[in-house]
């Protein structure tokens, strides 16, 4: 067994020798004590590169944004805080627990060393465990050949944090910002390269709900990605304090549930989006299916589970507890299959009578 090591506190340690992990991962690997509000198997380990300078992008909604006030050590990624741990000890702990691990994901940041250090981390991890490994990439730091090297090193899935689902919204929140400069076309270039290198359903794009897009916009991106055999992974925007969108309202629970159902129907049930009805503001007001059919799909609970990369047997691998909500808040996405009480609540939130055709 590995010895319990003190976590980094005083001196700032940087990747690749140190890496930040989510609090759920820290609990699973014995770095922190704690338990989840529900008893469920958790095996998805999430890692984040860490540098003294932090992430050099400045996205308006992000907790890691360059110009968000405060020390980088105190910032959070999708409101998930976690400790900084030594990479070699992390590898040893994952090796000890390999039987319970379902997915490992390394999240890059925009930084000049990010590609090199991510490749280093990937090789260290794949030399210790054979758990499926994903990378959430930073497109400004990559080209096609670097994606090829990731695959050769053992990466099996690639994620791209598109977040904003239209060119105009991307420009507003990620390009035309202080020290921003991220480019929509570059992101889609990396999406295309990743699809070519890794193949069908081995690439995912993160899409945020509640940062200014319409439901019509979301339906369009779901179709665009589905038609290229690329997953859309949904996140519900949760304002980061002191970010430029820190006081922006969140999507209502009803809107969020309807978008989850819409994505599932388009991506998994191959629903024709032409069946959908939207109002003048682009809000979803009809799904073109009977109430009985909508209830049947919703009652499975599957559309409302966390979108994440699969485990070794195709089961949910990365379940990201609390990625879209606080532990004290109602579940926005479920890291397990919702039980009957959960599903009754989901049906109430959906208000299916308003969406169904007669």
C-alpha positions as CSV (number, residue, x, y, z in Angstrom):
1,X,0.0,0.0,0.0
2,X,1.1,3.6,-0.7
3,X,1.8,5.8,2.3
4,X,-0.5,8.7,2.9
5,X,1.3,11.8,1.6
6,X,0.7,15.4,2.6
7,X,-1.1,17.3,-0.1
8,X,0.6,20.4,-1.6
9,X,-0.2,23.5,0.4
10,X,2.7,25.9,0.8
11,X,4.8,25.8,-2.3
12,X,3.0,25.8,-5.6
13,X,3.8,22.6,-7.5
14,X,3.2,22.3,-11.2
15,X,2.4,19.7,-13.8
16,X,3.4,17.2,-14.9
17,X,5.0,16.3,-11.5
18,X,1.8,17.4,-9.8
19,X,-1.8,17.4,-11.0
20,X,-5.1,18.6,-9.6
21,X,-7.9,16.0,-9.0
22,X,-11.6,16.4,-8.4
23,X,-12.9,16.1,-4.9
24,X,-14.8,13.0,-5.9
25,X,-11.6,11.5,-7.2
26,X,-9.7,12.5,-4.1
27,X,-12.3,10.6,-2.0
28,X,-12.2,7.5,-4.3
29,X,-8.4,7.4,-4.1
30,X,-8.1,8.0,-0.4
31,X,-6.7,11.5,-0.4
32,X,-9.8,12.9,1.3
33,X,-12.4,11.4,3.6
34,X,-16.1,11.8,2.7
35,X,-19.1,10.1,1.1
36,X,-21.7,11.0,-1.5
37,X,-25.3,11.8,-0.7
38,X,-26.3,8.6,-2.4
39,X,-24.5,5.2,-2.3
40,X,-23.3,4.4,-5.8
41,X,-20.2,3.0,-7.4
42,X,-17.7,5.7,-8.5
43,X,-14.7,5.0,-10.6
44,X,-14.2,8.0,-12.9
45,X,-11.0,9.8,-12.0
46,X,-10.7,13.4,-13.3
47,X,-7.3,15.2,-13.5
48,X,-6.5,18.8,-14.3
49,X,-3.2,20.2,-15.4
50,X,-1.9,22.9,-13.0
51,X,0.6,25.7,-13.6
52,X,1.7,28.8,-11.7
53,X,0.4,31.0,-14.4
54,X,-2.9,29.0,-14.6
55,X,-5.0,28.8,-17.8
56,X,-4.1,31.6,-20.3
57,X,-7.6,31.8,-21.7
58,X,-10.2,34.2,-20.3
59,X,-13.7,32.7,-21.0
60,X,-16.4,34.8,-19.5
61,X,-18.1,31.9,-17.6
62,X,-15.2,29.8,-16.5
63,X,-13.8,29.5,-12.9
64,X,-10.3,29.2,-14.3
65,X,-10.5,32.3,-16.4
66,X,-7.3,34.3,-16.5
67,X,-8.8,37.5,-15.3
68,X,-11.1,36.0,-12.6
69,X,-10.0,37.6,-9.3
70,X,-8.0,35.6,-6.8
71,X,-5.1,33.1,-6.7
72,X,-5.2,30.4,-9.3
73,X,-4.8,27.8,-6.5
74,X,-8.2,28.9,-5.2
75,X,-10.0,28.8,-8.5
76,X,-12.3,25.9,-9.5
77,X,-13.2,24.1,-12.7
78,X,-16.9,23.8,-13.4
79,X,-17.3,24.7,-9.7
80,X,-15.5,21.5,-8.7
81,X,-12.6,22.1,-6.3
82,X,-9.9,19.5,-5.6
83,X,-6.5,19.0,-4.2
84,X,-3.1,19.0,-5.9
85,X,-1.4,15.7,-5.6
86,X,2.0,14.2,-6.8
87,X,1.6,12.4,-10.1
88,X,3.7,9.4,-9.2
89,X,1.7,8.7,-6.0
90,X,-1.5,9.2,-7.9
91,X,-0.4,6.5,-10.4
92,X,0.4,4.1,-7.6
93,X,-3.0,4.7,-6.0
94,X,-4.8,4.2,-9.3
95,X,-2.8,1.0,-9.8
96,X,-3.9,-0.3,-6.4
97,X,-7.5,0.4,-7.2
98,X,-7.5,-0.5,-10.9
99,X,-10.3,-3.0,-10.4
100,X,-12.7,-0.3,-9.4
101,X,-11.7,2.4,-11.9
102,X,-14.0,2.9,-14.9
103,X,-12.5,5.9,-16.7
104,X,-9.6,8.4,-16.3
105,X,-9.9,11.9,-17.9
106,X,-7.1,14.4,-18.2
107,X,-8.2,18.0,-18.7
108,X,-5.8,20.3,-20.4
109,X,-5.6,24.1,-20.0
110,X,-4.5,26.8,-22.5
111,X,-0.7,26.9,-21.7
112,X,2.4,26.5,-23.7
113,X,3.4,23.3,-21.9
114,X,0.0,21.7,-21.9
115,X,0.4,19.3,-24.8
116,X,3.9,18.1,-23.8
117,X,2.8,17.6,-20.2
118,X,-0.4,15.9,-21.1
119,X,1.5,13.4,-23.3
120,X,3.9,12.8,-20.4
121,X,1.0,12.2,-18.0
122,X,-0.8,9.9,-20.4
123,X,2.3,7.7,-20.8
124,X,2.8,7.5,-17.0
125,X,-0.8,6.5,-16.5
126,X,-1.1,4.0,-19.2
127,X,2.1,2.3,-18.0
128,X,0.4,1.7,-14.6
129,X,-3.3,0.9,-15.5
130,X,-5.3,-0.1,-18.5
131,X,-8.4,1.9,-17.5
132,X,-9.9,3.7,-20.6
133,X,-8.4,7.2,-20.8
134,X,-9.8,10.4,-22.2
135,X,-8.4,13.8,-22.7
136,X,-10.4,17.0,-22.6
137,X,-8.1,18.9,-25.0
138,X,-7.2,22.6,-25.3
139,X,-7.5,23.2,-29.1
140,X,-5.2,26.2,-29.3
141,X,-2.3,24.0,-28.2
142,X,-2.9,21.2,-30.8
143,X,-2.8,20.1,-34.3
144,X,-3.6,16.8,-36.0
145,X,-0.2,15.2,-35.4
146,X,-0.4,15.8,-31.7
147,X,-3.8,14.0,-31.6
148,X,-2.2,11.1,-33.4
149,X,0.5,10.9,-30.7
150,X,-2.2,10.9,-28.0
151,X,-3.8,7.9,-29.6
152,X,-0.5,6.1,-30.0
153,X,0.1,6.8,-26.2
154,X,-3.2,5.0,-25.3
155,X,-5.9,7.6,-25.3
156,X,-9.2,6.2,-26.5
157,X,-11.5,9.3,-26.5
158,X,-11.1,13.0,-27.0
159,X,-13.3,15.7,-25.6
160,X,-13.5,19.3,-26.9
161,X,-14.9,22.0,-24.6
162,X,-16.9,23.8,-27.2
163,X,-19.3,25.2,-24.5
164,X,-20.9,28.0,-26.6
165,X,-22.9,26.4,-29.4
166,X,-23.0,29.2,-31.9
167,X,-20.3,31.2,-33.6
168,X,-21.7,34.5,-32.3
169,X,-21.9,33.3,-28.7
170,X,-18.5,31.8,-28.9
171,X,-17.1,35.1,-30.1
172,X,-18.8,37.1,-27.4
173,X,-17.8,34.8,-24.5
174,X,-14.4,33.3,-25.6
175,X,-12.9,35.5,-28.3
176,X,-13.8,39.2,-27.8
177,X,-12.8,39.1,-24.1
178,X,-9.7,40.5,-22.3
179,X,-6.8,38.3,-23.2
180,X,-9.1,35.9,-24.9
181,X,-8.6,35.2,-28.6
182,X,-10.0,31.6,-28.8
183,X,-11.3,30.9,-32.3
184,X,-14.5,29.0,-33.3
185,X,-12.9,27.7,-36.5
186,X,-9.9,26.4,-34.7
187,X,-12.1,24.4,-32.3
188,X,-14.0,22.9,-35.2
189,X,-10.8,22.1,-37.0
190,X,-9.7,20.1,-33.9
191,X,-13.2,18.4,-33.8
192,X,-12.7,17.3,-37.4
193,X,-9.1,16.1,-36.8
194,X,-10.2,14.2,-33.7
195,X,-13.0,12.5,-35.5
196,X,-10.7,11.4,-38.3
197,X,-8.0,10.1,-35.9
198,X,-10.2,8.5,-33.2
199,X,-13.2,7.4,-35.2
200,X,-17.0,7.4,-34.8
201,X,-18.4,8.0,-31.3
202,X,-14.9,8.4,-29.9
203,X,-15.1,12.2,-29.7
204,X,-17.3,14.4,-27.6
205,X,-18.1,18.1,-27.5
206,X,-19.1,19.8,-24.2
207,X,-22.1,22.0,-24.6
208,X,-23.3,24.4,-22.0
209,X,-27.0,25.2,-21.3
210,X,-27.8,28.7,-20.0
211,X,-25.1,31.0,-21.3
212,X,-27.2,32.8,-23.9
213,X,-28.1,30.1,-26.4
214,X,-31.6,29.2,-27.4
215,X,-33.1,25.7,-27.5
216,X,-33.2,25.9,-31.3
217,X,-29.5,26.6,-31.2
218,X,-28.9,23.5,-29.1
219,X,-31.1,21.3,-31.3
220,X,-29.0,22.4,-34.3
221,X,-25.7,21.5,-32.6
222,X,-27.0,18.1,-31.4
223,X,-27.9,17.3,-35.1
224,X,-24.6,18.6,-36.4
225,X,-22.6,16.4,-33.9
226,X,-24.9,13.3,-34.3
227,X,-24.5,13.4,-38.0
228,X,-20.7,13.2,-37.6
229,X,-21.1,10.5,-35.0
230,X,-19.8,12.7,-32.2
231,X,-21.3,12.8,-28.8
232,X,-22.6,16.0,-27.2
233,X,-22.0,16.1,-23.5
234,X,-24.4,18.5,-21.7
235,X,-23.5,20.7,-18.8
236,X,-25.9,23.0,-17.0
237,X,-24.3,26.4,-16.5
238,X,-23.6,27.1,-12.9
239,X,-22.3,30.7,-12.3
240,X,-18.8,30.9,-10.9
241,X,-18.5,33.7,-8.3
242,X,-16.5,36.7,-9.5
243,X,-16.5,35.5,-13.2
244,X,-18.0,37.9,-15.7
245,X,-21.1,35.7,-15.8
246,X,-21.0,35.2,-12.0
247,X,-24.4,36.9,-11.6
248,X,-26.1,35.5,-14.6
249,X,-29.2,33.4,-14.0
250,X,-29.1,29.6,-14.5
251,X,-31.5,27.7,-16.8
252,X,-34.6,26.7,-15.0
253,X,-34.9,23.1,-13.9
254,X,-37.8,22.6,-16.5
255,X,-35.7,24.0,-19.3
256,X,-32.7,21.9,-18.4
257,X,-34.8,18.7,-18.2
258,X,-36.4,19.5,-21.6
259,X,-33.0,20.0,-23.2
260,X,-31.7,16.8,-21.8
261,X,-34.7,15.0,-23.2
262,X,-34.3,16.8,-26.6
263,X,-30.7,15.7,-26.9
264,X,-31.5,12.1,-26.0
265,X,-34.2,12.0,-28.6
266,X,-32.0,13.5,-31.3
267,X,-28.8,11.6,-30.5
268,X,-30.0,8.2,-29.3
269,X,-33.6,7.9,-30.7
270,X,-32.7,9.5,-34.0
271,X,-35.7,11.8,-33.8
272,X,-36.1,14.2,-36.7
273,X,-35.7,17.7,-35.2
274,X,-38.2,19.0,-37.8
275,X,-40.8,17.5,-35.4
276,X,-39.8,20.1,-32.8
277,X,-41.6,23.4,-32.3
278,X,-40.0,26.5,-31.1
279,X,-41.4,29.9,-30.2
280,X,-40.2,33.2,-31.6
281,X,-37.5,33.4,-29.0
282,X,-36.2,29.9,-29.9
283,X,-37.5,28.2,-26.8
284,X,-38.7,24.6,-27.1
285,X,-42.5,24.3,-27.0
286,X,-43.2,21.0,-28.6
287,X,-41.5,17.7,-29.3
288,X,-43.8,16.3,-31.9
289,X,-44.5,13.0,-30.0
290,X,-47.4,11.8,-28.0
291,X,-47.4,12.2,-24.2
292,X,-47.3,8.4,-23.8
293,X,-44.1,8.2,-25.9
294,X,-42.4,11.1,-24.2
295,X,-43.3,9.6,-20.8
296,X,-42.0,6.2,-21.9
297,X,-38.6,7.6,-22.8
298,X,-38.4,9.9,-19.8
299,X,-39.4,7.1,-17.4
300,X,-36.3,5.1,-18.3
301,X,-34.3,7.9,-16.5
302,X,-31.4,7.5,-19.0
303,X,-31.8,10.9,-20.7
304,X,-31.1,12.6,-17.3
305,X,-27.9,10.7,-16.4
306,X,-24.5,12.5,-16.6
307,X,-23.1,12.5,-20.1
308,X,-19.6,11.1,-19.8
309,X,-17.2,8.7,-21.5
310,X,-18.0,5.0,-21.0
311,X,-16.2,2.5,-18.9
312,X,-14.5,-0.8,-20.1
313,X,-17.8,-2.6,-20.6
314,X,-19.7,0.3,-22.0
315,X,-21.2,1.3,-18.7
316,X,-21.1,5.0,-17.5
317,X,-17.4,5.6,-16.8
318,X,-17.1,9.3,-16.1
319,X,-20.0,10.4,-14.0
320,X,-18.8,13.8,-12.7
321,X,-20.8,14.1,-9.5
322,X,-21.7,17.7,-8.8
323,X,-20.3,19.0,-12.1
324,X,-23.5,21.0,-12.8
325,X,-24.8,21.6,-9.3
326,X,-23.9,21.8,-5.6
327,X,-24.3,18.8,-3.3
328,X,-27.0,20.7,-1.4
329,X,-29.0,21.3,-4.7
330,X,-31.4,19.0,-6.6
331,X,-29.6,16.7,-9.1
332,X,-29.3,18.3,-12.5
333,X,-27.7,15.2,-14.0
334,X,-27.6,11.9,-12.2
335,X,-24.3,9.9,-11.7
336,X,-26.4,6.8,-11.5
337,X,-29.7,5.6,-13.0
338,X,-32.5,7.6,-11.3
339,X,-34.7,5.6,-9.0
340,X,-38.5,5.8,-9.1
341,X,-38.8,8.7,-6.8
342,X,-36.3,10.6,-8.9
343,X,-38.2,9.8,-12.1
344,X,-41.5,11.0,-10.7
345,X,-39.7,14.3,-9.8
346,X,-38.3,14.5,-13.4
347,X,-41.7,14.1,-14.9
348,X,-43.1,16.9,-12.8
349,X,-40.2,19.1,-13.9
350,X,-40.7,18.3,-17.6
351,X,-44.4,19.3,-17.7
352,X,-44.9,16.9,-20.6
353,X,-48.5,18.0,-21.3
354,X,-47.1,21.3,-22.6
355,X,-44.6,19.4,-24.9
356,X,-46.7,16.6,-26.3
357,X,-48.8,16.4,-29.4
358,X,-52.4,15.2,-28.8
